[in-house]
Amino acid sequence: MMQTSTSSMPLPKRLIGFFAVTIALTAAVAVLGIILGMVGSFVSNGGSGVTWTFLSEFPRNNNTEGGIWPALAGTTLLVLLMTILGVPVGTATAIYLTEFAKQDSWFARSVRFAVNTLAGVPSIVFGLFGVGFFIQFMGNGIDGWLGTSSFGDGSLLWSAATLSVLTLPVVIVAVEEALRAVPRDLREASLALGATRWQTIVKVVVPNAVTGILTGSILAVGRGAGEVAAILFVGVTYSSESIPSAVTEKFMHLGYHLFVLSTQSPDVDLTLPLQYATTLVLLGLTFLLNLTAILIRSRLRKR
């Protein structure tokens, strides 16, 4: 009998498992190290610049001095309005695809194809879509109907609407996964007790999937808070001496303000401390919004 050579024998399963764990652990440590390194760099270079004066003052001298209060307020308002506009639409779409639509129907396949396509579209394309659809079509149409001139220009409202479209795929996918995770037995038990399909969805399915809906909201907040290209032409402004008092006004944004400081400032080196401090505030704001949503989700999960 011919003996099989040692080189042609497969590696032991234990050794393969060791290599797999080592590679995965190395990747995780590398990612954690990169994140900690970035945050550490921002903290060391911009931590001293994050003061109450910096957070509460308006920018001065062509954005080379002063604070970021209008940008901070504008970013917060934008994210909140984007969440209000986008999450209900994404949740309703996911409910329809999961609970009502036939999985093999052409319409459901078309919607899922559109959602997957939207997820890969560059954000600048969403910005141009916002200009063409929200400002020129909807805004000018509303102005013509009402006889005003408030909606046919870039504003906080159209920027939030643009970001809500950009984050729709994130919300829809997250909510769909949460709805599918609800056991089928709960639906069948509700229907067996005489509840209608709609009552089952409202009283049984959605409450059990609310943590997943909040997860979609958290991901949408994280995506939308730092997005700049999508709102570049839809309402963000270079500088402002006030915070928006209506959704039809232009606004400042932390991400765009950082872009201005690093590329459009008369003296980029002079504004370098402001750039680091603004970046640190943007990260902190995103973390705070995500933490708030996570705490709400945890409380609802305990209930």
N, C-alpha and C positions, 0 to 999 in steps of 0.2 A: 504494500500500500504506500502511496505517495503521501509524504507528510506536508501539511500546509505550512508555508514559510511564515515566520513570525511577523514580517513586515506587512503581509496581506491580511492579517487578522485584525478585526475591528477593535478599537480602543474600548477598554472596560467602561461600563456605564457610569461608574463612580467617577472616573477620571473625566469623562465628558461633562458630567454634572459639575465637577469642580471648575472646569474651564468656563462653563456657562455662567456660574455664579460669580467667578472672578471678573469676567468681562462686564457683567451687569453691574457689579459693585464698583468697578473702576469707572464706568460711565456715570453712575450716580454721584460718585465722589467728585468727578470732573465737573459735572453740571453744578453741583453745590459749591465747589470752589470758585467757579466762574461767577456765579451769582453773588457770593460773599465778597469776592474781589471787587466786583463792580460797585456794590453797595458801600463797601469800605472806602473805595476811592471817592465816591460822591460825598460820603459823610466827612472824610478827612479834609476834602477841598471845599465843601460847601456848608458844612455843619455850623461853622461860626457865623455864616452869613444869614442863617435862618433866624431872624429875630422878629419880635412883634412889630417893629417899625417896618421891616421888610414885607411882612404879611399884610399890613394894614394901610400902607401908603400907595399912592398912585405913581406910575412911572413919570420921570421927569427928564428933561434935557435929551430928547430923542431916544428915550429908553435906555440911556446909559447910567441913569441914577434913579433913586426912588425904589418903590416896592412893586408888588405884583397883585395888589388887592383886586383890581378889575378882572385880571386874568384868572385868579383863583375863584372868584364868584362866578364868572362866566363859564368856566369849566364845570363847576358843580351844577349850575342850572342846566347846562347842556346835557350832562349825563342823566340827571333826574328826568328831564323832559324826554330824552331818547328812550329811557326805560319805560316811561308811561306810554309812549307811542308804539314801541316795538314789541315789548313782552306780551301784551294781550293779543296782538295779531299773530305772533309766532305761536303762542299757546293755543289759540283757536285753530290755527292751521294744523298743528300737531294732533289735536283732538280729532279733527275731521279725518286726517290720514289714518289714525290708529283705530278709531271707534266707529266710523261711518263708512269710509270709502272701502271698496273692494280692492284688495291688495294687487290683483292682476288687471285692474281696469286701466284703460289708456290715460284717463285723467289723473289718477293717483301716480302712475309712472311718470307722467309729464311734470307733475308738481315736484316729485322727488328729483327728477332730472334738472329742473330749474333751480332747486335748492342747492344741489351739488355743484351746479355751474356757478351760481352766485358766490359760493364759498371760495372759488378760485379766481374771481375777477379782481384785478388790481383796484386798490382803493381810490386812485385818481379817477378811474372810470365812474365810480359812484359819485364823485364830485361833479363831473361833467353831466351825469344823469340828473343830479340835483338842480343844476342850472337850467337844463332844458325842460325837465318835467315840473319840478316844484316851483321854480321862480317864473319861467317864461310861460308855461302852460297854466298851472294852477294859480299862481300868484297874480298874473295879469288877468286871468279869467275872473278871479274874485274881485279884483279892483274894478274891472269893467262892470261887474254885476252890482257891486256896492257903490260905485262912483267914488272910490277912494284911490289913494296911491301908496298904501301901506304895505301891501303884500307882494308887489312886483319887484322886489329888491331882496338882496341877501339879508337874512335875519337869523335870530336864534331858533325860530320855529322851523325854517327850512333846513337849517343845519342838523337839528335833532331828527327831523324826518329822514334826511339822507343817511344819518348814522343808524337809524332804526332799520332801514332797508339793508344796510351793510351787515348788521348783526343778526338779521333774521335767520340765516342758516344755522348760526350757533344756537339760538333759542329753540328752533324747530327740532334739531337733532337731539338736544338735551332733553326736551320735554317728551319727545317720542320715546326715547329710551326709558324715561321715568314711567310713562303710561304703560309700556310693555312689561315693566317690572311688577305692576300690580297683578296679583294672582287672578287667573280666570275664574277661580271658584267664587271669589267675592262678587264678581259680576253675575254669575249664574245664580248665586244665592239671593241677590237683590231682585233679579228678574222673577225668580220662583216665588218671592213674597208679594209679587204684584206690582212692583215698581216699573215704570216705563224706562226705556233706554236712556232718555234724557235725565230722568231722576237718578238713575244709577250712575251716570257720569258725574252729575253735580254732587250727589250725596256720598258716593262711594269711591269712584275712581280718582277724581281730582284731589280730594282730601288726602288720599293715600299717596299721591304723586306730587304733593305740594313742595316737598323738599327738592325733587328733581326740577320743578319749575323755577325754584329759587336758584338752583345751580345754574340753569340757563341764564337767569338774570345776572348772576355773578360773573359768568363768562362774558356776557354782553357788556357789562360795565367795564371789565378789564380790557376788552377790545376797543370800546368806544372812547374811554377816557384819554388815551394817548394818541388817538387817530388825528392826523393833521391833513393829509392829502385830500381826504374826502370832504373836508369843510373849507378847503382853501379858497374856493370861489363862491361859497354858498352863504357867507355871513360873517366870517371871522374878520377882524379888523386889526390894523397895524398897532394902533394905540387908541386909548379912550380915557376920557376924564370922568367917566361915570360908569356905573354898572347898569345893565339893561333893566328898564322898568316895565317893559312889555316884550312879548315874544316876537314882535315884528321889528325889534331893534337889532343892530349889529352888536357884537360882543368881542371881548378878548378871550384868548384861550392859552393855557399854559404851554401846550405843545407848540403852537404857532409862535408864541412869545419867545420860546427857547430858540426856534428856528430864526427869528428876527435877530435875537442877540448874537447868534453865532455866524450869521451870514450877511445881515443887512445893517449891522451897527457901524457907525463911522470909525470906531476903534474897537475891534474884536477883542484884543488883548485886555483892554480896560474893562470889558464886560465879562471876562472869564469868571470871576467870583460870582457874578450874578447868574451865569449859566449853570454853574454847579449847584447853587442854592435853589434855582428854579427847578432843576432836574430832581433834586432831593424832595422838594415840595410836591412835585407831580407824582413821584413814587409814593410819597406818604399819603397823598389824597386817594390814589388808586387803592392802596392798602387799606385805608380807613373805610372806603366805600365797600370793598370786598369783605372786610371784617364785620361791618354792620350787617350785610346780607347773610354772612355765615352764622352770626349770633342769632339772627331771626330764624334761620333754618334750623339751628340746633334746638331752639325753644319750641318750634313747631313739631320737631321730631320727637321731643320728650312728651309733648301732649298726645 
